[in-house]
Amino acid sequence: GFPNCCGAMDCTHMAIKLLGSEDAIDWYARAKKYYSMVVQVVVDSKTSFLYITIGIVGSVPDRQVWNSSGLKKA
C-alpha cells in the first residue's frame, strides 16, 4: 500500500513481567505504565525481517535505540 517503498523500520515496547526486584525502575516504560523491553525491526518490501535489535529496556526514544543499534554502527 506504499508505492516506491522498499522497506520500513520501527520500534515497539514489548511488555514483560519482571521476576525478582521490584525497584528495577530502568525497566519501566513510564508513559506506558508497565515494564518493557524495546524491539527495533527493519523489514523489506515483502515484510521479511532484515534486522532486529532487542534488549533496550524501559522508556527510551526511538532515536536512542537507533543510536545504540549495530545497524547504525555498520
C-alpha positions in Angstrom: 0.0 0.0 0.0 3.0 2.3 0.0 4.2 3.0 -3.6 8.0 3.1 -4.1 8.6 1.9 -0.5 11.5 -0.6 -0.2 11.1 -1.3 3.5 10.4 0.1 6.9 11.9 0.4 10.4 10.0 0.9 13.7 10.3 0.3 17.4 7.8 -1.0 19.9 7.6 -1.8 23.6 7.2 -5.5 24.4 5.5 -5.8 27.8 7.4 -8.1 30.2 6.8 -9.4 33.7 9.8 -8.8 35.9 10.7 -11.6 38.3 12.7 -10.5 41.3 13.4 -6.9 42.3 10.5 -4.5 42.2 12.8 -1.5 42.2 14.0 -2.1 38.6 13.0 1.4 37.6 15.1 1.3 34.5 12.8 -1.3 33.0 9.7 0.8 33.5 8.1 2.4 30.4 6.8 5.4 32.3 4.3 6.6 29.7 3.0 3.1 29.1 2.7 2.2 32.8 4.3 -1.2 32.5 7.7 -2.9 32.4 9.0 -3.3 28.9 11.8 -4.1 26.5 12.2 -2.2 23.3 12.3 -4.1 20.0 13.5 -2.4 16.8 12.8 -4.2 13.5 13.7 -3.5 9.9 11.7 -5.2 7.1 11.9 -5.2 3.3 9.1 -4.6 0.9 8.0 -8.2 1.3 7.9 -7.8 5.1 10.9 -10.1 5.5 12.9 -9.3 8.6 16.3 -7.9 7.7 17.5 -6.7 11.2 16.2 -7.0 14.8 17.5 -5.2 17.8 16.3 -6.5 21.2 17.4 -5.6 24.7 17.0 -1.9 25.2 14.9 -1.6 28.4 12.5 0.9 29.7 11.2 4.2 28.3 13.7 5.3 25.6 13.1 7.3 22.4 13.4 5.5 19.0 16.5 7.8 18.4 18.3 6.2 21.3 17.5 2.7 20.1 18.8 3.6 16.6 22.0 5.2 18.0 22.8 2.1 20.0 22.0 -0.4 17.3 24.5 -2.5 15.4 22.8 -1.5 12.1 23.7 2.2 12.6 27.3 1.2 13.5 27.6 -0.9 10.3 
